[in-house]
Amino acid sequence: MRIWRLAVLLTVLAGLLALPAPTPAAAAPSPAELRKLTKQAAQLEKDYRGQIQSLEDIKLQVKRANATSGALQAQLKAAQEEVRRIAQTSYMVGPLEGVHLLTPSGDPYQVLGQAANLAYMANERAQRVASIKRLIAKSNQAKINANKKVENLRKEIKRLQSRRSEVQKLLAKYGFQQPGSSSGLTPRMVAVRAEIMANFPMKYGVGCLRPGDPGEHGKGRACDFMMSRGGTMATGADEAIGDALANWLIKNGARIGVMYIIWKQRYYDIRSGGGWDPMSDRGGVTANHYDHVHVSVF
């Protein structure tokens, strides 16, 4: 029986001292590459004379993927430190000579207490090691996902750069307008707002100028046409009016100078080729444009 106890103890010690096999780690996105792509995206939005929703969406995805990767790395480091602490604590329990299990000279209660402590720490460490393995897998996958988002950003920038001449023709067609009315809106936005309100009931109101906004709202070139009370999703007849307005804007956009539309977590950007594209979840009904149709003009 004592020999069996010694074998168990040696197994516990082996479990405490063994380290998990190293797992090849995926590389995180290069900060230098991200800075380069961010600079290129900013230049494109300057050349395209306003935010490009496809770029804004992918940049948001990259930011979230990097944040997830960073958080997992921090958790992994903390878990590894905890395992090292448990391994160090095993030595503080005190030496447990195998001979004590074979001779009556040792205090059996003390010996069994030390063995129990070691067994507890071995079990705790085993759980931590299993957690580390899971964190390593999640961390690697997060880095892979982040790199995929960065690659998507690179491809979208390249695609938009290839359309630069077409966009320049569009911009030349519509010209450049500065805010010129008491409302702080450009003449084109004033005209578009008036035509929309002449064709569609706006019982929930319209919001346009937003001083300090980095996008078109701050430049007087965007309005939000509310389809419900702010913060509540448009449904029924209200949603149907939003759908009809979005379709009308697409049909008449070339005539009145619409640049892009956002409605129900989708965007339709004339500069990037048109067509509805899905938008990432931005955290709420209003942010995802379920309660209003956003319209930006050239």
N, C-alpha and C positions, 0 to 999 in steps of 0.2 A: 504493500500500500504506500509506504514512504517513497519507494523508488518511483512509483506511478506519479506521486505528487511532485517529485523532482522533475520528471519528464514534462509535466504540465507547466511547471514554473519556467523551465527552459524555453518551452514554446511561447509562453507569455513574454519573456524577455526578448526572444527573437522577433516577436510581433512589435514590441516597442522600439527596437533598434532598427528594424528594416525600414527602408525608404521606398516610396512609390517609384516605379520605373519612369524615367523621363519620357514625356510625350512631346513629339515635335510641335513647336508652336508656329501658328500662322503669323505672318508679318502684318503689322498695323499699316494703314494708309500713310504714305509719306507726307509729313507736314509741309515740306517744300512743294510737293506736287499739288497739294490742296491750295496752298497760297497762289500758285501759278494759275490753277483753274479758276479760283475765285476772282483773280484779277482779270482773266479773259472774259468771265461771265459779266463782270461789272462793265467792261469795255463794250461788250455786245449790247447790254441794256442801254448804254449811252448812245451807241450807234443806232439802235432800234427805237430810241427816243421813248423809253418807258420800260417798266418791268416786263419781263418775259415769263409768263406763268410756268412754262415747262422747266425753265431754269430754276425759278423760285421753288418749284415743287421738288426737284431733284436735290437742290441745296438743302432743303429741309430734311429730306431722307438721309442725306450724308451726315448732317448734324446729329440726327437721332441715332443713326447707326454707330457713329463715333462715341456718342455719350453712353450707349449701351455697352460698347466694348470697354470703355474706360471704367465704368462702374464694375463690370465683371473682373477686370484686372485688379481693382482695389479689393474686391471680395476675396479673390484668389490669394493675394499677398497676405491678407489678414488671416486666412485659413492656414496658410503655410506657417505663419508665425505661431499660431496656436498649436500646431503639431509639434513644432520645435520646443515650445514651452512644456508640453506634456512629456516629451522625451527627456527633457532636462529634469523635470519633477521626479521622474522615476528614480533618479540617483539620490534624490533628497529623502526618499523613504527609508533609505539605509541599506547596507549590504545584507544580502540574504544568502548565507552560505548553504550550499547543498548539504553539507555534513549535518546541519541542524535538523534536517528532515530524517537523517539516518540514525542519529544518536539521541538519547533521552536528555542530554545536557541542556539543550535549548528550551526556552519557554515556548510551549506549543501554541499558546494564545498569541504571543508576539509574532511568531513565525507565520501563523495563519493570517494574522492581521496584515502583515507585510505582503503576503501572497495575494490577499484580497485587494489591497491597494493597487498592486501591480496589475492584477487582472482587470480591475476597473479602468486603470489608465490605458491598458492595452485595448480594451473595448472602445473607450473614448477616442483613442487615436485611430482605431480602425474606421470608426464612423467619420472622423475628420478627413482621413485619407480618401475614403469613398467620396466625400463631399468635394475634395480637391479635384479628384478625377472628373467629377461632373462639371465643376467650374472650368477646368481646363478645356473640356469639350465645348462648353457653351462659349467660352472666351474665344476659342479658335473659330467657331462658327460666326460669332459676332464680327471678328476681324474680316472673315471672308465676305460676309454681307456688306460690311463697310467698303471693302475694296470693290465689290460689285457696283455699289451706288456711285463710287468715284468714277468707275469706268463708264457708267451710264451718263454721268455729268460730262465726261470727256467726249463721248459720242454725240451728245446733244449740242455741245458747244461747236463741234466740228460741223454738224448738220446745219446749225444756224449760221455759221460763218460762210457756208456754201451758198446760203440764200441772201447774203448781204446785198448783192446788186439788185435783186428783186425788191427787197425791202426799201432800198434807197429810192427806187422808182415810186413805190407807194408813198413814201414820205414826201417826195417831190410833188406828187399829185395833190396831196392834201395841204402841203405847206406847213409852216410852223406858226402856232398862235400862242400869244401870251394872254393871261387873264386881263380882261378889259372892262368888266362890268362891276357894279357895286357888290355883286354876289361873290366876286373873286373867281368866277368861272371864265373859261375861254368863250369867245363867241360861238364856236362850234358846239361846245357842251350846252350852252344856253339854248341853242336851236334844237339840239337833239332832245333835251329834256322837255322842251315845249311840245315837240311833235309827239313824243311818247305820251305825255299827259293829255294830249288832244285825242289820242286813240285808245288809251287804257285808263280805267278808273284807278286812282291811287288813294284809297281810303286810309291807308296806313302811313302815308307820307313819303317824302323823298329826302335823302341826306346826301349832300354833295361836298362842299369844301370842308377840309379837315386840316387846319394849319399845323405844320410840323410833321405831317404824314410823309414818309419817304417815297410813297407811290404816287399814283395819279390824283388821289384825293387832295394831296398837298399842293399839286400843281394846277388845280382847278380844271382837271380834265376827266373827272370821274364822278358818277352819282350812283347811289344805292336806292333802288326802287323797292320799297318794302312790300312784301306779300303777306305779312302777318305782323302782329305786335312783336317788337324786338325780343329775340330769345326763344320764340316758340316756332315750331316747324309749320310751314304753310301746308294746309290740307284742303281737300275738296275744291270748292270754287276758287279759293285764293291760289292754290297750287296751279290750277288750270290757267289762271290769268298769268302767272309767272311763266308757265310753259309757252303760252301764246306770245307773250312779250319777247321771250328768248328767240322763238322762231321768227318773229317779225324783225328783230334786230339782225338776225343772220341774213334774212332775205333783203333787207334794206340797208345793211351795213355799208356796202360799197358806195351807195348814194349819199348817205349822211355822214360817213367818216368814222364808223365804229372800228376801234382797234382790237379790243377783246371783251368777252362777256364771261361772267362767272355765275353759275346757278346750279344748285343742288350738288355740290362737291364735284363739279366738272368745269372745265374752262374751254372756251372757243376763241383761239387767237388767230386773227387774220394773217399776221406777220409770219407765223410759224407753219402756215399751210392750211389753216382752218380745220374743221372737224372737232367734235367733242373729245376731250381727253380727260381721264379721271384725275382727281386731285387727292393728295394724301390727306388723311384725317388731321385737321388742325385744332381739334379739341372742343368743338361745341357747335351748336346749331347756327349761330351767327358767323363764326369763323369758317364754317363749311358752306356758308351761303345757302342755307335751307330756308331762311326767312326773308331773303331779298335777292334781287337780280342786280349784279354789279355790272356797270357799263363804263368802259374807258374809251375815249375817242383820241384820234390823231391830233 
